[in-house]
């Protein structure tokens, strides 16, 4: 254990929704929900305004609409999220060579490697305040919550204490004072099933857990889980901050507050994860042969299943199809608390049209028809001339300039013409096949158009 508070955890607040509010002035201060917008869609991120109505991630879009019908439901724009993430990670890496990204919006930073004059509480607090200011500056106003402590566990707990836009430093020696009053679910790995087992044993807080012997926890929860829980209940966590290494696999997973029992919802979540994995593969110029799903059941049993194909692929439809098929063989009747999709056996080439189809020729399993990438233009067939106008996607009109899709249907697309720099703009309804209206993508430094998630990497 470190004797100084030198591990920093940064978490961008309601990241996807915050980027949408930044770029869409008319949505600032209003409820925004990003994710699948179809009947079987799943919420990816909800703004804090939407969370006041009980909307949360992994909730079905149907339920989110019933709780907050006046929210803006957007399919999302991964290119914008990726750009903002890269800006933030660059700020962190300029501070320390040891940065461990956990996702697009979250990372650990080892301040002990930052060359600071000292690691006193006032010094690291000043560093954190400067980082948060720099993040807001480079991203155009996004906020981040930061926690600093003597370990990854403590830093992560601290970053959740004062959201949004908060900063909490836990001084060395104050770890247990912080943890003891907290509910046991603050400890990583303590989900609903474990919480219930502990409750039956009269264990509700970290203070209750602290006095339980390791042997008793092992008998109650198993060797690995019991040992790990015993350490964290005593604030013992010596995991190092590990910077990015050579990629051997690409994966996405999520842990859910409430055990999942709906198979359609699980299939929809795997489909979304498969698409995010495919985007990351393409962004790195990679493809893979082995698709793996990771499923953690209600009793904390973790199961992995894999399927290997003949040639590498980066197609979301292929990864999704294999992942959902692997799920079908598992018994999930007791509930699932974690789902993940990964691709390994990586190569820097792909076999085109592996199954004789392109991604857009195949409907994804679970009909998650408006995942984070659904705003990309249709490429199904060489003669395709129409576009899929998904809510939230960026567009440009030859006369009215740039804007975003408010909604579409019955041959009409409604666009609000505004950008982050213009202020709230006018709303216009146009024919869906209006040749003056086109999807908009930012240009990369070399002048090429930045691809979004559906656009194939060749």
N, C-alpha and C positions, 0 to 999 in steps of 0.2 A: 504494500500500500504506500502511496505517496504521502509525504508529510507536508505537502503544499497543495493549494488549489490551482492545479495547472492543466486540467482537462476542460476544454470548452465544448459545449454542445450548442449548435445553432440550428434553429428550426424556423423556417419561413412561415408566417402566419397565413392559414387558409390559402395556400400558395396558388393553386389553379384559379380559384375564385378571385383572389386579389389581383392576379394578372389581368383577368377579364375586366374587373372594375377599373383598373388603371387605364386600360386601352379603350374602354367604353364609358365615356363621361356620364352618360345618362343612367348608368347602373351604380354609380358611386353612392354609398350609403343605403343601398337597397338590397334585398335578398337575392342572392345568385347561387344557383346550383349547377355544378359541372359534372357531366357523366353521360350515361345513356339516356336519351330522351324518349325512347320508344316504350311500349307497354311492358317489356321485360328488361328495361334498362336498370342500371344500378348507379347510385350516387358515388362519384369519386371524391368530390370536395364540395363543401357548403360554406358560404360566407358566414361571418359571425352574425349578420342580420338574419340569415336563414336558420342558424342554429338556435336562435331564440324561440323558434317554433318547433324545435325538436328534430329538425332535419340533421342527419349525420351521414358519414361515409359508410358505404356498404349497404345502406338502406335501399330498398327498391324505389325506383323513380315514382311508381304508382303511389306508394305511401307518402313519399316526399311531397308530391302534388296535393295529396289530401291534407297534409299538415300546413303547407305553405303555398296555396294555389296562386298567390300573386307574385311568386318568385320568378326570376328569369331563368329558364332551364336551357342550358347551353351544352352543345356537344363537345366543345373544347378545341384548342389549337395547340398541338404539341410543339410546333416550331417556336411559338412564343414562350412556352414554358422552358424549353431547352435553352433558348437564348438567355433568359433571365437566370437560369441555373448556372450557366457557364460564367456569367458576369459575377455571380456571388462566389463561386468556387475560386475564381481568379483572385478576388479580394482575400479570401482565406489563405490561399497559397502564397500570397505576397506577405502574409503575416508569419506563417510557419511552414517549413518543408513537410511537416507531418500532418496531413489532412486526410481524413477518412470519410469520403462521401457515403452516406447510407441510402440516399435516394436523390432525386432532383432537388428537393427542398430541405435537406437535412444532412449535417456533417458533424464529425468530431474534429477538434483541432488540439494538437499538443502544444501548449504554450511553453513548456519546458525546452522545446527546440526552437523557440522564436528569437533567441538572443536578447531577451529582456534583461535590464539591469538587475532586477530581482523579481521574485514571484510573490511578493506581499499582496494582501487582499486589495489594497488601493491601486497597486500597479495593474493587476489583471482586470480589475473593474474598469480602469481607464482604457485598457486595450479593448475590452468588450464594447464600451461606449463608442469608441472610434470605429470599430468594425460595424456596428449597427448603423452608424451615420454613413459610412462608406457604402454599405449595402443599399440603403435608401437612395443614395446619390446615383449609383451606377445603374440601378434598376428603375429609376423614375418614381420612387416613392414606396416601394414594397417595404414592409416591416418584418422584423425577425425577433423572436424571443430567444434569449440566451441564458444558459445556465453554466456555472463554473464550479468545479469541485475537485476532490482528490482522486476521482475515478470516473469512468464512463457512466456507471450507474448513478452516481450522485449528480453528475452534470446533467444527465438526461432528466432525472426527477426535478432538478432545479429549473430547467428550461420550461417545464410545464406549470410552474407555480404562479406565474404572473402574466399569463397570456391575455390578449395579444400585446406585442411590443414591449415585453418585459425583460428585466435583467435581474438575476438572482445569483449571488456568490455565496457558496457555503464555506465558511472558514474551516481550516483543518481542525479536527477535534469536535466539530459541531455536527458531524454526519448523523450520529445516532439520535441526538436531540431533535433533528429534523424529521427523521424517519419514524420514531417511536409512536407519535400520535396518528400516523397515517394508516389507512386501511391496507390490509395485506395485498390488495390488488395493485398497489403501486409497484410491487416487485415484478420484474419481467418474468413471464412464464406462469403467473398466477391468474388464470382465467376463471370463467364461471365454474367449471368442474372442480378445480383445485380450491377455489374460494368456498364452495359448498362443503367439501371434505373438511377444510379447516374450521368452518363455522360449526359443523357437527362436533368438533373437538373443543369448541369454546374459544377458538382463535379468531380474532377479528382484526386486530391491529398488529403492526410490526412489533410493538412492545410485547404483545401476547406471544408472537412467534419467536421472539428473541430468547425467551426462557425455556423453549422446548429443545430438548437435546437432539443432536444430529441423528442418533440411533432411532429415536422415536419418529422423526420426520422421514427417515429412510423406510421404516416399517409402514408408515402411512402412505408415502408417495412413490416409493421406489428409490433405488440407489442414486441414480444420476440427478433426478429432480430433487430428492430430499437433500442431497449434499449441496447442490447449487443454491437451494432456498436457504439453507442454514448459513452459508457464507454471506449472502446478500442481506439476510436479516441482521447480520452483525456489521453491515456496511463494508464487507471485505470483497474487493473486486480489483484484481491486478491486471486486467486485460489491457494490452498496449493499444495506442492509436496506430493503426496500420494503413499506410498510404496505398494508393492503387498499385496493383501489380499486373503482370501480364495476364490478359483475360483467358481463362480456361473454359469458362462457361458464362452464359448470360441468363439471369433469372429475375423474376419478379414474384413477390409473395406478399400476402396480407394477413394480419391477425385481426379477428373480429370480436367486438365487445360481447356480442350475443352469439351463441352457437348457431351455426347454420344448419337447417334441416331441409330446406326446399331445394330439390335437385336442380330445378330450372335456374334458380338463383346461383347455385354453385357453378353450373355450366356457363352462365352469363359472366360470372367473375373470372373463370378460367379463360373465356374468350377474350375478355378485356386484357388480362395479363398476357395472353399469347400475342396480342397486337402490340403491347408495349415491348415485349421481348423482341418481336420482329423489327420494331422501330430502332431499338438499340443495336441490333445486329447490323441493320443497314447503315446506321450512323457510323459504325466502326468498320464497314466494308467486309463484314463477316457473314458466314452462314454455318449451319450445323446439321449433323446427322441424327443426333439422339435427343428426343424430347422426353422430359421427365416431369412428373407432377409430384408435389409434396403435399401430403394431407395429414394434419394433426387432429386427431379425434378428440371428443369431449373428455376422455379419460387421460389425455396427454400422450397416447400412443401415436407415434409418428410413422407414417407409411410412405414409401416412395415407389413409384412404378415408372418404368421407362419403355420407350419404343424407338427402335432405330430403323431408319430408312436407307435406301441404297446410295443416295447422293445428297450433298448438303443443300439446305434450303433456307431462305429467309422469308418465306411466304407466311403471313399471319394466318391465312385460311388453313394451310397445312398443319402448322403448329397447333392451332386451335382444335382442328378435327382430331388430331392424335391425342391431345390433352383431354378432351371431353370423352373420347373413347376409353382412355385409361381410367377415368373416373367411374365409368359405368360398371366396372368389375369390382368396385369397392363397396363394402357395407358401411354406409354413413348414417344409418337410422338413429344412432345415439346422438348425433350432432357433430359438427366440424367447427373448430375454432381457428384453423389456419389453412390456407390454400396457397399453392405456389406453382409456377410453371418455369421450367428452365430448358435451355438448349445447350448441349455440349458437343464434343467431337467437331470443333470449329475448324473452318477453312476460310480462305479468302476468295472463294469462287462459289458459284451456285450452278445447279443444273436447271436451266430454264424449263418452265412448263412441265414439271416433274410428273404431274398427274394429267397432263393434257389440257389444263385450264389455267387461267390467270386468277389472281386473288378475287377480282370483282365478278368472275363468273360464278362464284360459289357463295351461297348464303352462309354466314358463320353459324356455328351451332349456338343454340340458345337465342337466336334472333336479337342479339344485342346490336340493334340497328343504328345506334348513334353513339358509338364509343368515342374516345378522345380523338380518334382520327377520322370520324365519319364525314367531316367537312371536306375531305379531299375530292377533287373532281373525278367523275366516273371515267374509267379507262376500259370498260368492258366492250371489246370489239373494236376493230381498227377504224370503223366508221362512226363511232359514237360522237354525237355533237351536243348532247345535253349534259347538264351538270346536276349533281346532287346538292341541293341547297340546304345545308344543315344549319340549325340555329346556332348562331355565334361565329360562323366562319367569316373570314375576311373576304371582301369582294371589292371590285373597282368598276365604276361606270365611266364610260368614255366622256360623258358630259358632267356628271355630278361628283365625280371623284371617288374617294375611298369610303367604305362603310362596312357594315356587318349585317348578316342575315338575321332578321327578327323572327321570321317564320315563312313557311311556304306550303302550298297545296292547291289543288284544283287549277294547276297551270299558272299560278301567281306566286311571286316571291316578294316578300316585304322586307325592305332594307332601311336601316337607320344610317344615314350618311354622317359619320363622325369618326374622329380618331382621338388618340390620347391628347393631341395638341390642339384640337379645335374647339372643345367644349361640346355640350349636348347639341345634336344635329337633327335635321328634319327626317321624317319617316315618309317613304314613298313605296307604293306597290307597283310592281312591274310584271310583265309577262315573263314566265320562267325561261322562255327561250329567247329573250331579248339579246340580240348579238352584242349590244353595247355593254352588257354586264358579264364580267368574267371573275373567276376566283382570283384572289391576290395572294402572292407569296413573296416574302422578302428575298432580296438578292444576297448571295454570299459574297465574300470579299473578291472572289475571282469573276464576279459578274453573272454567275449562273443562278438559276432560281433554286432556293432552298427547298428540297422535297419535304412533303408532309408524309404522314404515316402510310398512306395507301400507295404512294408512288414508288415503283419498284426500283431497287438498286441493282444495276446491271454491271 
